[in-house]
Amino acid sequence: MSADEAQARKDVIAAYQGMNDEEVKAYAKSSLAGSDITKYATGDALRDAKDTVFVNMRNGIVVKGEPKVTTSEDDVTFDASGARAALSVCFDLNTWESVDKKTGKSLVPPNQVKRYTITAHLQKQSSRWLVTDEKAHKDKPC
């Protein structure tokens, strides 16, 4: 693997982690105010994050804690152009919980899958990677 490819793999992972960190902040207060999510997400990924914040805000839901996101440079693949990438992520919800903002009561369904794989797609725009979409595979534990 070339030094450029190794750096690109690190940049892809950093972009996904950045998006995840911004989602955690926004979901914790059901608001995008103060969020830098547009630095890390675009397209469907950005729309989905905004939709989740809006739904949570309307329904008085906040999300406590933080998910555990596990990935490695080996989990990154590039298309032939090198301008698009796919990232496989292990997403663990055991430390991240939706709660009623007023009562603090958990809103997590009892049978919710807590650990599963996510496939994220990213695109290089100018000099940075942005998450364009992600798909949860709740039937694929990790």
C-alpha positions as CSV (number, residue, x, y, z in Angstrom):
1,M,0.0,0.0,0.0
2,S,1.4,3.4,-1.0
3,A,1.7,6.2,1.5
4,D,-1.0,8.2,-0.3
5,E,-3.4,5.3,0.0
6,A,-2.6,4.8,3.6
7,Q,-3.3,8.5,4.3
8,A,-6.5,8.3,2.2
9,R,-7.7,5.4,4.4
10,K,-7.0,7.4,7.5
11,D,-8.8,10.4,6.1
12,V,-11.9,8.3,5.2
13,I,-12.1,6.9,8.8
14,A,-11.6,10.4,10.2
15,A,-14.5,11.7,8.1
16,Y,-16.8,9.0,9.3
17,Q,-15.8,9.4,12.9
18,G,-16.2,13.2,12.5
19,M,-19.8,12.8,11.2
20,N,-20.5,10.3,14.0
21,D,-19.2,12.7,16.7
22,E,-21.3,15.6,15.3
23,E,-24.4,13.4,15.3
24,V,-23.8,12.4,18.9
25,K,-23.7,16.1,19.8
26,A,-26.8,17.0,17.8
27,Y,-28.8,14.0,19.0
28,A,-27.9,14.7,22.6
29,K,-29.7,18.1,22.5
30,S,-32.1,17.4,19.5
31,S,-30.6,20.4,17.7
32,L,-28.1,21.0,14.9
33,A,-27.1,24.4,16.5
34,G,-23.4,24.4,17.0
35,S,-22.9,21.2,14.9
36,D,-20.3,21.0,12.2
37,I,-21.9,18.0,10.5
38,T,-21.7,19.6,7.1
39,K,-17.9,19.3,7.3
40,Y,-18.3,15.5,7.3
41,A,-21.6,14.6,5.6
42,T,-23.4,15.4,2.4
43,G,-26.3,14.0,0.4
44,D,-28.4,11.2,2.0
45,A,-26.1,11.1,5.1
46,L,-26.7,14.7,5.9
47,R,-30.4,14.5,5.1
48,D,-30.8,11.5,7.4
49,A,-29.0,13.2,10.3
50,K,-31.1,16.3,9.9
51,D,-34.3,14.2,9.7
52,T,-33.4,12.4,12.9
53,V,-32.7,15.6,14.8
54,F,-36.1,17.1,13.6
55,V,-38.1,13.9,14.5
56,N,-36.4,13.8,17.9
57,M,-37.0,17.5,18.6
58,R,-40.7,17.1,17.7
59,N,-41.1,14.1,19.9
60,G,-39.1,15.3,22.9
61,I,-36.3,12.7,22.5
62,V,-32.6,13.1,23.3
63,V,-29.9,10.5,23.0
64,K,-27.6,9.9,26.0
65,G,-24.1,8.5,25.9
66,E,-22.1,7.7,22.8
67,P,-22.0,4.7,20.4
68,K,-18.8,2.7,20.1
69,V,-17.6,2.8,16.5
70,T,-15.0,0.3,15.5
71,T,-13.2,0.2,12.1
72,S,-9.8,-0.1,10.7
73,E,-7.8,0.9,7.6
74,D,-8.4,-2.6,6.3
75,D,-12.2,-1.9,6.3
76,V,-11.8,0.8,3.6
77,T,-12.1,0.1,-0.1
78,F,-11.8,2.5,-3.0
79,D,-13.3,2.6,-6.4
80,A,-11.1,2.7,-9.5
81,S,-10.9,6.5,-9.5
82,G,-9.9,6.7,-5.9
83,A,-12.5,9.5,-5.4
84,R,-15.1,7.2,-3.8
85,A,-14.7,4.8,-0.9
86,A,-16.7,2.3,1.1
87,L,-16.2,1.8,4.8
88,S,-17.4,-1.1,6.9
89,V,-18.1,-0.1,10.5
90,C,-19.0,-2.1,13.7
91,F,-21.7,0.0,15.4
92,D,-22.3,-0.7,19.1
93,L,-25.4,1.0,20.7
94,N,-24.9,-0.5,24.2
95,T,-23.7,2.9,25.5
96,W,-26.1,5.1,23.5
97,E,-29.8,5.4,24.4
98,S,-32.8,7.4,23.2
99,V,-34.7,8.8,26.2
100,D,-37.7,11.0,26.8
101,K,-36.3,14.5,27.4
102,K,-38.8,15.2,30.2
103,T,-38.9,11.9,32.1
104,G,-35.5,10.5,31.3
105,K,-37.2,7.2,30.6
106,S,-35.6,4.9,28.0
107,L,-37.3,4.7,24.7
108,V,-35.3,1.8,23.3
109,P,-37.4,-1.1,22.2
110,P,-36.7,-4.2,24.2
111,N,-35.6,-6.3,21.2
112,Q,-33.5,-3.7,19.5
113,V,-30.3,-5.0,18.0
114,K,-27.4,-3.4,19.9
115,R,-24.3,-4.4,17.7
116,Y,-24.4,-4.5,13.9
117,T,-22.4,-3.6,10.8
118,I,-22.8,-0.4,8.8
119,T,-21.6,0.2,5.3
120,A,-20.8,3.9,4.7
121,H,-20.0,5.4,1.3
122,L,-17.8,8.5,1.1
123,Q,-16.8,10.8,-1.8
124,K,-13.7,13.0,-2.0
125,Q,-14.8,16.6,-2.6
126,S,-11.9,19.0,-3.1
127,S,-9.4,18.0,-0.5
128,R,-11.7,16.3,2.0
129,W,-13.8,13.1,2.3
130,L,-17.5,13.4,3.0
131,V,-19.9,10.7,4.0
132,T,-22.6,10.5,1.3
133,D,-24.8,7.7,2.7
134,E,-24.7,4.8,5.1
135,K,-26.7,1.6,5.5
136,A,-27.2,-0.4,8.7
137,H,-27.1,-4.2,8.4
138,K,-28.9,-5.2,11.6
139,D,-28.9,-8.8,10.5
140,K,-25.0,-8.7,10.5
141,P,-23.7,-8.6,14.0
142,C,-20.1,-7.7,14.6
